[in-house]
Amino acid sequence: MKKWFTLSFLSLAFFFYMSDRALFGLLVIPIQKSTGLSDIQIGLVDTAMFWVYAAIVPFAGLLGDIIDRRKLIALSIILWGAATALTGLVGGFLGFVLVRSVLVTGIQTVYTPAASALIAEEHGNTRSTALSIHQAALYIGLMCSGAIVSAALSHGIGWQGIYWIFGGMTVAVGIFFSVYVAWTGKGACLQQGKCAAKRPWLKSGMKAFFGNPAALCAGGGYMCVLFVTNAYAAWAPKFVASRFDLGVGASGKGVMFYHNCAALAAILVAGFLTDMLVRRNAKTRLWIQMVSLLVGAPLLVCFGFAPTIGCVWAAIAAWGIARGFFQSNAFASLFDVVSAESRASAVGLLNVLTSFVCSLAPLSLGALSQRFGTSGLAAGFAAMGALLLVGAAVMMISCVMYFDKFRVERGQ
């Protein structure tokens, strides 16, 4: 029961984590009206965020493997909530880069490797289910953030006030989690009891990931999906609003709700289903991810060139289902081939690669938008279907060539 209670706190924290990530894309239009930022500058704010993430995340993964993960998580939640609130006080390009891209992202970076490793450690035979529940908070956060922003704007709350609200609520979650950690004892997680004598430093963490072709293949598929996800979060609200002449609130609400509602339902079903099927075939996670990518590729083309708003909602909902099935196994498939004592480091190093590569997504679509307008965004979203096909090919290579050699036994 204790492991599920911990999971509930982590899922609530991840809800605010992803809500904060979505706010900037949802509020692009009012922020541009208030500050005069160009599309290129907006793209650079997002790109700088991923560069900061990439620079810090390997050390965040290392921290998650050598010190108490739960205390590290609690501190990061409180600090990033305070930084999110501070975002509402800045103005101009430099202010957004320093506060949102550097301060908020730098603090948030500590959370993901430690949280993912802690969940995997506490859940052996229910790993996909637990990670799916945690990942479901991502979709709930993105889905609800669109509705909350729409409601706030309709009631006259500016973009600054929205950041203050989300930041304050995040701090409250961090304080409650800190109390929970203190209440349940010293907060030492299972990893510290099992692996105290084997705390890996950066070299061993790098070997566990970069010296592991199966882990690299799992990361390659994840990278392709995250590239599309970053582009979608940054530019889909403006793309739909501009192409179909919708208001900012209506566009953001629709873009976030239909896609993430479908993904939420899919990820919960996929997690439970995978935990049952993987007992019969250890490669089940890889097969589910491959099929998800193959299905998602044409849906991105449909999103980019859909003739009606109804077709747009249908395409992004279907892509949400495919994405949910993929991401229910994103970290679980990595943990299938990485031992327990190096998992936080592996997540950190994976996120280094994905951050550098995927940081180009907002900037590239921003450049297309500035030069070609809405048609540039349409072509950019459609072209990303090819990335999903590449991801499916990478997962197939792992399935055929590397998985059996590097597989970690179930329950570990």
DADA-V13193 format. One record per backbone hydrogen bond with DSSP energy under -1.0 kcal/mol. NH is the residue of the N-H (numbers start at 1). CO is the residue of the C=O. Records with the same first field share a line. If there is no record, write none. Layout:
NH=CO  CO
This chain:
5=1
6=2
7=3
8=4
9=5
10=6
11=7
12=8
13=9
14=10
15=11
16=12
17=13
18=14
19=15
20=16
21=17
22=18
23=19
26=22
27=23
31=27
32=28
33=29
34=30
35=31
36=32
42=38
43=39
44=40
45=41
46=42
47=43
48=44
49=45
50=46
51=47
52=48
53=49
54=50
55=51
56=52
57=53
60=56
61=57
62=58
63=59
64=60
65=62
66=62
67=63
72=68
73=69
74=70
75=71
76=72
77=73
78=74
79=75
80=76
81=77
82=78
83=79
84=80
85=81
86=82
87=83
88=85
89=86
90=87
96=92
97=93
98=94
99=95
100=96
101=96
102=97
103=98
104=99
105=100
106=102
107=103
108=104
109=105
110=107
111=108
115=111
116=112
117=113
118=114
119=115
120=116
121=117
122=118
123=119
127=124
130=126
131=127
132=128
133=129
134=130
135=131
136=132
138=135
139=135
140=136
141=137
142=138
143=139
144=140
145=141
146=142
147=143
148=144
149=145
150=146
151=147
152=148
153=149
154=150
155=151
156=153
157=152
162=158
163=159
164=160
165=161
166=162
167=163
168=164
169=165
170=166
171=167
172=168
173=169
174=170
175=171
176=172
177=173
178=174
179=175
180=176
181=177
182=178
183=179
184=180
185=182
194=190
195=191
198=195
205=201
206=202
207=203
208=204
209=205
210=206
211=207
212=209
216=212
217=213
218=214
219=215
220=216
221=217
222=218
223=219
224=220
225=221
226=222
227=223
228=224
229=225
230=226
231=227
232=228
233=229
234=230
235=231
236=232
239=235
240=236
241=237
242=238
243=239
244=240
246=241
251=247
252=248
253=249
254=250
255=251
256=252
257=253
258=254
260=256
261=257
262=258
263=259
264=260
265=261
266=262
267=263
268=264
269=265
270=266
271=267
272=268
273=269
274=270
275=271
276=272
277=273
278=274
280=277
281=277
284=281
287=283
288=284
289=285
290=286
291=287
292=288
293=289
294=290
295=291
296=292
297=293
300=296
301=297
302=298
303=299
304=300
305=301
312=308
313=309
314=310
315=311
316=312
317=313
318=314
319=315
320=316
321=317
322=318
323=319
324=320
325=321
326=322
327=323
328=324
329=326
333=329
335=331
336=332
337=334
342=339
343=340
346=342
347=343
348=344
349=345
350=346
351=347
352=348
353=349
354=350
355=351
356=352
357=353
358=354
359=355
360=357
361=358
364=360
365=361
366=362
367=363
368=364
369=365
370=366
371=367
372=368
373=369
377=373
378=374
379=375
380=376
381=377
382=378
383=379
385=382
386=383
388=384
389=385
390=386
391=387
392=388
393=389
394=390
395=391
396=392
397=393
398=394
399=395
400=396
401=397
402=398
403=398
406=402
407=403
408=336
412=409
